């Protein structure tokens, strides 16, 4: 890996974005094709410099401004994460409102949740052969580039995903007896793969559950685990009481996320690391606080505690790589103001 590119990546991973940007520019000067271009484009998006993003290859799809009434649009989601798919579903809603027939390719396990979206005409598995007459084909990564929503021009079209009415009724009855301030916690994103070694490595977005222990001092709160799969084992050594749902049935009997959606609607607040849960909560339009690492993703921009994507979301930012204690103190202080 060329030196300037490698140095830029290291700076980026530490949250030193300006140093990283300067290093990527040096790398770009030496070789425009070595990978620095995409890094520069993402940093331009992070700092809302749209013209610079175009210089480095941004090609926004302004297709929702064209006449696509009665046309069929296929959205593909190859290599997209759950959060990516959920975040950019809003553009599918805009396409639908413009009169398009929207087809979405998505993994099978997401179909139960996405089937509740009234603006999707058809769900398909990735790489399926469609017999439909496709007018426009756009991938989720390309939707990522359609980011000219800012804090001055935010998205307010929430909710755009919906909980199943039967699961809503079930979980309302189950959680109604709890009269405390109910908080859902999620702390562990999926593990990352080192592209050089192929081995799993720690995700910098992951927050040890033990870091949330100070919140239990707020005795008027009760906590519910929204963590599923890897990371959920931390509950067994948790120093504060947290409700755990039956992993044999939760989000299994009725499809992935269908119980999660319904539970979220019963909670007063969700506090989460940067995971798909953050995007799902934002898309549902429920109150959610997202705790970001120093090397936060470009979509959260910089130096703001708000997100133009989700009006019910508040951002808390780690200022020093690896230091979760300081940002959790801020979370505790703000939460205490609410519950007291």
N, C-alpha and C positions, 0 to 999 in steps of 0.2 A: 504494500500500500504506500503510495507517495507520501512524503513526510508532512506536507502542509495539510493534506486531506486527513491523515491520521491524527494530527494535532488538533484540527478543527473538531473532529468527532469526540476526542477526549474532552475538549472544552465544552462542547455541547452537552455531553453526559454529566458534566458537573454543574450545568446550568449557567455557564459563562457564555451567554449567547452572543454578545458583541465580539468577544475574542474569537469565538467560533466563526462568526460571519467574516471577520477579517482574514482568518486562515483559509476559509473556503474561497474567498476572492483571490488569494494568492495561488491556491491550487488551480482555480479556474483560469488564471492567466497563463499557467504553465501548460495546462491540458484541459480544454473545455469538455472533453468526453470522459473524464476519469471519475465522475460521480459528484463533483462539487456543484454542478448545475442544479440538481434536485435539492441539495442542501440549501443553496442560496434562495431557491424559489420558496421553500418552506419557511425560511426565516423572514423573507419579504412578506409572506402571508401572516406570520406571527406578529409582525410589526405594522400590519395593515398598509403596506406600501404596494398598492396594486400594480402601479406602472412598472416597478422593479420586478415584481413577480412575472409580468408579461415578458420582460427582457430575458428572464431565465426560463421561459417556456410555458408560462401560464396561458391556457387557451380556454377561457370560460365558455361554458355552454349556455348561451342565452336563449335556449330553445323554448323556455316557457313564455317568451315574448312573441313567438310566432304563432300562426294559425295552425293548430294541430287538432282541431275538432274532428272527431270520428277517426283519427289516425291511431295506429297501434304503436306503442312505445315499449321496448323491452329494456329493463334495467338488469344488468348482470352484476354479480357480487363476488366474483372470483378473487380470492386472497383478501377479502374484506373481513374485518372482525365484526363481532356482534354490535359493538358500539358504533362502528362506521355505518352499518346497515340501518340501525335505529335512528341515528342522527340525521341521515339524509333521506329518510322516508318522507320528510316534509316536502321535498321537491316532487315526490310522487303525488302528493296531495295537490300540489299546484298544477301538475300535469292533468290530473283528473278534473280539477275545477275548470281547466281550459278546454275540456271536452275530449281529452285523449282516453284511449283504452290502455290501461297500464298493466303490464305483465312484469312480475318480479321473479328473478332467479334467486333462490336462497336455499341453504342447507335444509334438509328434511326436518331436523329437530326444531327449527324456528317456525315451521308452517303453522303449528297450533296457535302461536302468539300472533303471527302476521295475518292469519285468516280473519281476525277481528277488525282488520283495517278496511273500511268500506270503499276506499279509493283504489284498491287493487282488484282488478278484474280476475286475474289468474295468477296462481303461484306455480312455479316450475322448479325442478331440481337443476343445479348447475350443469351446463353442457348438454341439456336436453335439446332434442331437435324439435323446433316449433314449426308447425304447419301454418302458423298465422302469417299474414302479410305484414312484416315489420317495416314501419316507416322510419323509425329511429332506434338505434341501439346505443346505449350509454352504460358505461361501467361505473360502479360505485366509486373507485378511485378518481374517475373523471368528475363525478359529482362533488368530490372533495374540493376540487378546484373552483367550484361555483360558490365562493365564500365571501362575496361582497356584501354580506350582512355585518354591520358593525354595531357598536354600542349606541351610535346615533341613528342607526337604521336597523333595529333588532327584529328578529323573528318573534312574532307573538301568536303564531298559529298552533297553540297547544290547547288541549291534548290532540295528538294524532295517532296514538295507539290507545286501546281500550281493554279493560278487564272483562272477562266473561261474567255475565250477570249472575249465573248460578254460583260461581266461585266467590263473587262479591258477597252474595247473601250468606254463604257458608262461613266465610271468614269474618264477616260482620258479627254474626252470632257467637263465634268462637272468641273474638277479642273484645267484644263489648263490655264484659265484666271487668276488664282492666281499666280503671279510671285514672291511672297515672298518665303522665306525658309519655307517649309511646314512641320509641326511637328505634329505627332499623339500622343495623350496622353491617357494613361490608368492607373488608380490609385487604383482601388478597386477590389481585388480578392473576391471570394465567401466567405460568412461568415462561421465560424467554429462552430462545435457543441461540447459543453462540455460533455464528455462521462460520467461524474458523475451525472450531472443534466439534461442532454438532452436539455439544452437551448442554443440558439445562443450566441456566444461571439465574440468580436472583433478579427479580423484577424491581427496578428502582421505584416503581409506583406502589409496591407492597408495603403495608404498615403492620407491624406486629400488633396483634390484638391487645397485648399487655399495655401498649401505649394509651389505650382508651380507659385504663383503670381509674384515672382521676375522675372520670365522669360519674362514677358510681357514688361519689360524695353527694350528688344531687338526688336525694332520697325520693323526690317526687317523680322521678323518671323510672321507666322500665325499658329494658333493652331486648331487642329481638334480632337474632342472627339471620341475615339475608345471604350469608356465605354458603355456597354449595360447592362440593368437590374439594380440590386442593386448598388447604388453608383452614378448612372447617375443623380439623383436628386440634387446633389451638384452643378451642372451647374447653377441652378436657382439663387444661391447666389454667383456665381463666380465673383471675382473682376476684371477679365480680359476677353477680348473677346475670345470666343472659338466657333468654328463652330460645330453644332450638326446636325446629320442626322435624318431624319424622322423615329422615332421609330416604326411607323406602317408598314413601308415597308422595312427598312434597315435590311438586313440579315433575312428577313421573306419571301418576295415574291420569292426569288430564293434559299432559304435554308440558314441555319445557317453558318455564316462566309464567304459566297460567296461574299457578298459586301465588307466585311472587307478585304479579300485577295486582291481584286481589288483596293481598296482605298490605302492599304499599298504600293502597287507598284507605286502609284503616289506621295507618300510622300518622302521628303528628309531624314527624321529621325523619328524614333518612340522612345518615352521615356515612360517607363512603370514600374509599380511595378512588382513583381514576380507573373505573371499571365499566363494564357494560351496564351495571346497575345504575350508575350515574346518568347515563343516557336514557335508560328506560324510565327512571324517575322523572327526568326532565320532560320526556315526551308524554308522560302521563299527566304532567302539570301538577305534581305534588311537591311540597317543600323538600329540597335536598341541598345538603352542604357537601362539597367535593373538596377533599384534601389533596393538593397537588404536590409532586416532588419538585425539587429545584430544576430538574431537567424536564419541565412540563411539555406536553405536546403542543404543537403550533396552534391547534384549534382553540386553545384557551387564552391566546394572546399574551400580553404582558401587563403587569402593574394595574390590574383591575380585579375587583372581587365579584364582578358580574360577568355573565355570559350572554352574548347577543343571541345565542341559540335557544336558551331556556329561561323564561322570565321568573320561574320559581326557584332558580338555582343561585347559590352563593359559593364563591371560591375562597379557599384558604390555602396560602402558598408557603411551602417550605422555603426558607431563605438560605439555608446552608445544607449542602448535600448530606444526607444521612441523619440530619437532626429533626426527628419527629416531635421531640419533647416541646420545643418552643412553639410550634404551630398548634399542637394539641392544647397548650395553655390558652392560646387565643380562642380555640374552639370552646373550651370550658368556660371562659369568661363570657362569651357571647351567649352560650346556652344558659348559663346561670341567670342572665338578664331576662331571658324569655320565661323560664320555668318559675322564677321567683316572683 
